[in-house]
């Protein structure tokens, strides 16, 4: 029997917190409710969670600060922000912190559950059974999420490893943004696209000393992972 997915729900409104916890549990999720950011962070450090639902406006520690603290210990756990705000700047800030989605109040529980299901199903599967991919002096280990050379090892996040594996298996070919987004995130919305840009910047830093490798932005179209062999 498959274990229930464990969700950390952080909501300071008691009525809303109770309603969401009860509703999500009716969809067979295991839900831990925390009323503020500080208690949520403590709960996160002491338990395994498959996804975090974070209210943005909270006392003691707001949702953005909490997300930043969570990312210091876990860069891959999915995060959905719950907010009464619909400002573009807030959405961009949330995605830069590594959020997977952003739900504006009021919302239906059915919509939230669909978003949760979509995120939990995400995960890039290579068109190969290989768990290691080599190119030039590099090796990507998809099990251990690492990029190694003969002299160095870089720890990758899940998204970095997925994007890099996609690039390497299509090196020197133009990959359209929509293709990358739908392959990695199963979503090509504007805000997820901004998240892709953040990960591209991180990957560029990993190869900044190697003149044989470049990630070229083809304006308005996509990216090329260029490798001089």
C-alpha positions as MATLAB code, in Angstrom:
seq = 'XXXXXXXXXXXXXXXXXXXXXXXXXXXXXXXXXXXXXXXXXXXXXXXXXXXXXXXXXXXXXXXXXXXXXXXXXXXXXXXXXXXXXXXXXXXXXXXXXXXXXXXXXXXXXXXXXXXXXXXXXXXXXXXXXXXXXXXXXXXXXXXXXXXXXXXXXXXXXXXXXXXXXXXXXXXXXXXXXXXXXXXXXXXXXXXXXXXXXXXXXXXXXXXXXXXXXXXXXXXXXXXXXXXXX';
ca = [
       0.000    0.000    0.000;
       1.409    3.389   -1.032;
       2.194    5.748    1.831;
       0.191    8.952    2.023;
       2.020   12.046    0.839;
       2.896   14.256    3.787;
       2.032   17.946    3.389;
       3.180   20.802    5.613;
       0.359   23.370    5.718;
       1.334   26.752    7.162;
      -1.677   29.003    7.681;
      -2.171   31.487   10.535;
      -5.941   31.793   10.076;
      -7.322   29.053   12.364;
     -10.562   28.571   10.428;
      -8.804   28.426    7.064;
      -6.142   26.111    8.461;
      -8.728   23.714    9.876;
     -10.764   23.767    6.643;
      -7.736   23.109    4.411;
      -6.336   20.376    6.664;
      -9.694   18.610    6.814;
     -10.269   18.974    3.062;
      -6.804   17.738    2.069;
      -7.079   14.765    4.412;
     -10.330   13.834    2.655;
      -8.166   13.477   -0.477;
      -5.944   11.013    1.443;
      -3.044   13.336    2.220;
      -1.292   13.321    5.580;
      -1.359   16.975    6.698;
       0.594   18.714    9.449;
      -0.775   22.191   10.168;
       1.476   24.893   11.613;
      -0.023   28.286   12.622;
       3.095   30.391   11.984;
       6.460   30.355   10.259;
       8.585   29.569   13.311;
       6.623   26.490   14.356;
       6.478   25.409   10.710;
      10.254   25.570   10.388;
      10.648   23.484   13.529;
       8.188   20.920   12.169;
      10.003   20.851    8.828;
      13.352   20.159   10.481;
      11.926   17.225   12.442;
       9.783   15.503    9.802;
       9.809   14.438    6.172;
       7.410   16.370    3.949;
       6.572   15.758    0.299;
       5.189   19.256   -0.274;
       4.800   22.580    1.582;
       1.805   24.920    1.399;
       2.928   28.296    2.755;
       0.732   31.278    3.480;
       2.664   34.432    2.570;
       1.360   36.904    5.171;
       2.014   35.508    8.661;
       3.209   36.819   12.042;
       6.670   35.994   13.423;
       8.009   34.764   10.070;
       6.381   35.406    6.701;
       6.060   32.775    3.991;
       8.920   34.127    1.883;
      11.328   34.034    4.834;
      10.142   30.549    5.748;
      10.681   29.350    2.157;
      14.190   30.766    2.215;
      14.948   28.889    5.454;
      13.468   25.666    4.056;
      15.627   25.986    0.940;
      18.759   26.142    3.116;
      18.165   22.528    4.158;
      16.108   21.141    1.277;
      16.348   22.570   -2.230;
      13.926   20.149   -3.844;
      10.793   19.863   -1.696;
       7.928   21.421   -3.688;
       6.573   24.708   -2.326;
       3.213   26.295   -3.115;
       2.521   29.805   -1.841;
      -0.990   30.687   -0.684;
      -1.668   34.419   -0.780;
      -4.363   37.049   -0.889;
      -2.080   39.149   -3.094;
      -1.937   38.856   -6.858;
       0.955   41.249   -7.470;
       3.402   40.257  -10.199;
       6.368   41.317   -8.026;
       5.316   38.951   -5.233;
       4.969   36.056   -7.670;
       8.423   36.702   -9.116;
       9.908   36.913   -5.610;
       8.282   33.609   -4.725;
       9.588   31.815   -7.803;
      13.084   33.196   -7.270;
      12.970   31.539   -3.850;
      12.277   28.247   -5.595;
       8.484   28.056   -5.399;
       6.729   25.561   -7.651;
       3.357   27.301   -7.746;
       1.421   30.288   -6.457;
      -2.299   30.115   -5.558;
      -4.240   33.318   -4.998;
      -7.025   33.421   -2.420;
      -9.903   32.779   -2.663;
      -9.408   29.419   -4.362;
     -11.328   26.167   -4.501;
      -9.989   23.104   -2.724;
     -10.459   21.170   -5.969;
      -8.157   23.574   -7.816;
      -5.541   23.354   -5.059;
      -5.654   19.553   -5.071;
      -5.192   19.470   -8.847;
      -2.147   21.715   -8.526;
      -0.744   19.537   -5.730;
      -1.251   16.374   -7.777;
       0.398   17.935  -10.837;
       3.455   18.997   -8.845;
       3.850   15.671   -7.049;
       3.738   13.877  -10.400;
       6.441   16.054  -11.903;
       9.808   14.571  -12.517;
      11.886   14.331  -15.626;
      12.570   10.836  -16.949;
      15.388   10.558  -19.474;
      14.827    8.717  -22.705;
      17.463    6.287  -21.515;
      18.007    3.839  -18.691;
      21.375    5.416  -17.907;
      21.851    6.883  -14.457;
      25.208    8.378  -15.389;
      25.895   10.624  -18.367;
      29.405   11.545  -19.462;
      30.599   14.381  -21.691;
      34.080   15.869  -22.064;
      35.682   15.539  -18.609;
      32.330   15.580  -16.817;
      30.023   12.944  -15.385;
      26.449   13.545  -14.247;
      25.290   11.118  -11.558;
      21.488   11.226  -11.606;
      21.164    9.042   -8.517;
      23.411   11.138   -6.297;
      22.681   14.457   -8.046;
      26.303   15.329   -8.669;
      28.471   16.714  -11.450;
      32.057   15.485  -11.271;
      35.359   15.955  -13.065;
      38.723   14.417  -12.303;
      39.386   17.207   -9.801;
      36.029   18.432   -8.514;
      32.504   17.420   -7.480;
      29.523   19.776   -7.547;
      26.301   18.907   -5.737;
      23.259   19.581   -7.904;
      19.633   20.136   -7.063;
      17.083   17.828   -8.680;
      16.023   20.525  -11.154;
      19.641   21.372  -12.043;
      20.392   17.699  -12.689;
      17.246   17.278  -14.803;
      17.901   20.364  -16.925;
      21.581   19.530  -17.367;
      20.784   15.938  -18.363;
      18.294   17.250  -20.915;
      20.908   19.661  -22.286;
      23.683   17.089  -22.495;
      21.522   14.517  -24.255;
      20.679   17.258  -26.777;
      24.000   19.082  -26.855;
      24.575   21.636  -29.631;
      20.878   21.495  -30.511;
      18.358   24.274  -29.998;
      15.854   23.403  -27.275;
      12.786   25.612  -27.239;
      11.783   27.098  -23.884;
       8.348   25.495  -24.106;
       9.902   22.063  -24.632;
      12.221   22.444  -21.634;
       9.426   23.684  -19.391;
       6.972   20.974  -20.371;
       9.640   18.257  -20.092;
      10.952   19.298  -16.678;
       7.984   21.052  -15.045;
       5.070   19.805  -17.175;
       4.096   23.484  -17.288;
       5.117   26.362  -19.583;
       3.482   29.283  -17.761;
       5.211   32.655  -17.432;
       6.182   32.266  -13.796;
       7.588   28.776  -14.208;
       9.594   30.232  -17.090;
      11.144   32.706  -14.680;
      12.128   29.781  -12.458;
      13.879   28.178  -15.459;
      15.922   31.364  -15.927;
      17.138   31.105  -12.338;
      18.301   27.508  -12.845;
      20.024   28.411  -16.136;
      22.013   31.073  -14.259;
      23.057   28.490  -11.670;
      24.199   26.037  -14.349;
      26.209   28.741  -16.110;
      28.125   29.342  -12.880;
      29.108   25.665  -12.739;
      30.778   25.938  -16.157;
      32.061   29.526  -16.040;
      35.710   28.394  -16.007;
      35.314   26.023  -18.970;
      35.632   27.739  -22.350;
      34.509   24.572  -24.130;
      30.999   24.808  -22.677;
      28.416   27.557  -22.969;
      24.666   27.840  -22.500;
      23.546   30.162  -25.271;
      20.268   32.029  -25.057;
      18.597   32.178  -28.475;
      16.429   35.252  -27.900;
      12.731   34.563  -27.907;
      13.230   30.891  -28.775;
      15.215   28.816  -26.307;
      18.692   27.592  -25.361;
      21.645   25.753  -26.868;
      24.058   23.779  -24.690;
      27.147   24.243  -26.850;
      30.045   21.834  -26.336;
      33.331   22.094  -28.237;
      34.646   18.545  -28.601;
];
